[in-house]
């Protein structure tokens, strides 16, 4: 029997779930301790993300019947998120497209929702440098230092590596390790990679455009583009494969039936610093993320990249 599971809402209570604000049951014996655990991927500082996802925490607590507590945790990396979902120590998570797609392929996670932001369902990966740099193309990065986001980030690792390979550079044998590359790569987070570039600790950064721009319409002051790839499907929300179809539907409804306040952060006000970066969701599965898988296969990367990763949550 699964370590953790929702119990299916039945009868009138199930039929009235949406209007009553009760979408399902969770935590009844012998399944669980009554907690739902939601994992945040390390794309921004922990305190900032915790504030952003407070309404999500409250929404899940309000709409899933018999929940004792909804815990929001900050994962050490994407691999930690997927391994926690696989083991049943996490139930729901927000993660990146590459990690989610490979997680599905390795039966560690299931994609249920795609997120919408900045007017679209897709986004852009960029390699950027400083305005006064002599780097003009990805080929100029041979022998240079490049800061990336998490090794399993689509826009902050996978696509920048794809651009470098396309320019003729030798890329790492696997993301997260410098072995095999003819440049000096390092991995951390989107924000940390940009900070490394600004502080002259890296010659360039491979990140999502959302972190390299001031307002998603132009680059931040002092930063310019070296190369870019557009059309990446925006990041999904995933669930543990230990959940059944009814339980997944419960979580889908909790998000899709929520009002706009879900995206306004801890202070509940639109347009403030703790707003979520996305403003909507739609139900989608792994097929939406096939382009990401295709890029990974072109680079020779597969779910094997998860085998030696840390599984500790922070």
DASULKA-V618056 format. One record per pair of residues at least 12 apart in sequence whose ideal C-beta (glycine too) atoms are under 7 Angstrom apart, sorted by the first residue. I is the first residue (numbers start at 0). GAP is how many residues later the second one is. D is the distance in whole Angstrom. If there is no record, write none. Layout:
I/GAP/D  I/GAP/D
This chain:
1/86/6  1/240/4  2/85/4  2/239/7  3/27/6  3/28/5  3/84/5  3/87/6  3/238/6  4/26/5  4/27/7  4/237/7  4/238/7  4/239/7  4/242/7  5/18/5  5/19/6  5/20/5  5/237/6  5/241/4  5/244/6  6/18/4  6/19/7  6/21/5  6/24/7  7/238/5  8/14/7  8/15/5  8/16/6  8/56/7  17/235/7  17/239/6  20/41/6  20/42/6  21/41/7  21/43/5  22/40/5  22/41/6  22/227/5  22/230/5  22/231/6  23/40/5  23/41/6  23/223/7  23/226/4  24/40/5  24/41/5  25/38/5  25/39/7  25/40/6  25/41/5  26/39/5  26/40/6  26/41/6  27/38/6  33/32/7  33/33/6  33/34/3  34/33/6  34/34/5  34/36/6  35/24/6  35/28/6  35/31/6  35/34/5  35/55/5  35/56/7  36/34/5  36/36/6  36/52/7  36/53/5  36/54/5  37/18/7  37/19/7  37/22/7  37/32/6  37/33/7  37/34/5  37/53/7  37/54/5  37/55/7  38/34/5  38/36/5  38/42/5  38/45/6  38/51/5  38/54/4  39/13/6  39/32/7  39/33/7  39/34/5  39/35/7  39/54/6  40/34/6  40/37/6  40/40/6  40/53/6  40/54/5  40/55/6  41/32/7  41/33/6  41/34/7  41/35/6  41/108/6  41/147/5  42/146/6  42/147/6  43/147/6  44/146/7  45/28/4  48/25/7  49/22/6  50/214/6  50/215/4  50/223/4  51/213/5  51/222/5  51/223/7  51/224/5  52/19/6  53/211/7  53/212/4  54/206/6  54/207/5  54/209/6  54/210/7  55/206/6  56/13/5  56/15/5  58/195/6  58/199/5  58/203/6  59/194/6  62/191/5  63/186/6  63/190/7  72/240/5  73/239/7  73/240/6  74/238/5  75/234/5  75/236/5  75/237/6  75/238/5  76/73/6  76/232/6  76/233/6  77/17/6  77/18/6  77/21/4  77/72/5  77/74/4  78/73/6  78/227/5  78/230/3  78/231/7  79/230/6  79/231/5  79/232/6  79/233/6  80/12/5  80/14/5  80/18/7  81/17/6  81/21/4  81/26/4  81/27/5  81/224/6  82/25/7  82/228/4  83/227/7  83/229/6  84/23/6  84/24/5  84/153/7  84/155/4  85/22/4  85/155/7  87/152/6  87/154/5  89/150/6  90/148/7  90/149/5  90/152/7  91/145/7  91/147/5  91/159/6  92/145/5  93/141/7  93/143/5  94/140/7  94/141/7  94/143/6  95/56/7  95/57/5  95/58/5  95/139/5  96/57/4  96/135/6  96/136/6  96/138/6  96/139/7  96/192/5  96/195/5  97/54/5  97/55/6  97/56/4  97/60/5  97/194/5  97/198/6  98/53/4  99/136/5  99/138/5  99/189/6  100/185/6  100/188/4  100/191/5  100/192/5  101/194/7  101/201/5  102/135/7  103/182/5  104/198/5  105/197/4  105/200/7  106/134/6  108/129/4  108/132/7  109/128/6  109/129/5  109/131/5  109/138/7  110/125/5  110/127/5  110/173/7  110/174/5  110/175/5  110/178/7  111/125/6  111/126/7  111/127/6  111/136/6  111/139/7  111/140/5  111/171/7  112/123/6  112/124/4  112/139/6  112/142/6  112/168/4  112/169/7  112/170/6  112/171/6  113/119/6  113/120/6  113/122/5  113/167/7  113/168/6  113/170/4  113/174/6  114/119/5  114/120/6  114/121/7  114/122/7  114/163/4  114/166/6  115/118/7  115/162/6  115/163/6  115/164/4  115/165/7  115/166/7  116/117/6  116/160/6  116/161/4  116/162/6  117/98/4  120/112/7  120/113/6  121/109/5  121/110/6  121/111/6  121/112/6  122/32/7  122/85/6  122/86/6  122/87/7  122/109/5  122/111/5  123/85/4  123/104/6  123/105/7  123/106/5  123/108/7  124/29/7  124/30/4  124/34/4  124/35/6  124/83/6  124/84/7  124/103/7  124/104/5  124/107/6  125/81/6  125/83/5  125/86/6  125/99/6  125/102/5  126/33/5  126/36/6  126/77/6  126/79/5  126/99/4  126/100/5  127/69/7  127/76/7  127/77/5  127/84/5  127/91/7  127/95/5  127/96/7  127/97/6  127/98/6  128/74/7  128/75/5  128/95/6  128/97/5  129/67/7  129/92/6  129/93/7  130/91/5  130/92/7  130/93/5  132/70/7  134/68/6  134/69/6  134/91/6  136/30/7  136/89/7  137/25/5  137/26/5  137/29/4  137/31/7  137/88/6  137/89/5  138/28/5  138/29/6  140/23/7  140/28/7  140/42/5  140/62/7  140/63/6  141/27/6  141/40/5  141/41/6  142/39/7  142/40/6  143/39/6  143/40/7  143/59/4  143/60/7  144/39/4  144/57/5  144/58/5  145/37/6  145/38/7  145/39/5  145/56/6  145/57/7  145/58/5  145/59/7  145/60/6  146/39/5  146/41/7  146/46/4  146/49/4  146/50/6  146/55/4  146/58/5  147/12/6  147/37/6  147/38/7  147/39/5  147/45/6  147/58/5  148/38/7  148/39/7  148/40/5  148/41/4  148/44/5  148/58/6  149/37/6  149/39/6  150/24/4  150/25/3  150/36/5  151/23/6  151/153/7  153/78/6  153/138/5  154/52/7  154/53/4  154/77/6  155/34/5  155/37/7  155/50/6  155/51/5  155/52/6  156/18/5  156/30/7  156/49/7  157/134/7  157/137/6  157/138/6  158/70/5  158/73/6  158/136/7  159/46/3  160/14/7  160/138/6  161/67/7  161/133/5  161/136/7  161/137/6  162/64/5  162/66/6  164/134/6  168/13/6  168/14/6  169/12/4  170/128/6  171/13/6  173/127/7  173/131/5  174/126/6  174/130/6  185/16/7  189/17/5  189/18/6  189/21/4  190/20/6  192/12/4  192/14/5  193/13/6  193/17/6  193/18/6  203/22/6  209/67/7  231/60/7  232/55/5  232/56/6  232/58/7  232/59/7  235/48/7  235/53/7  236/18/7  236/44/7  238/12/6  251/31/6  254/26/5  255/25/6  255/27/7  262/12/6  262/13/5  262/15/7  262/16/5
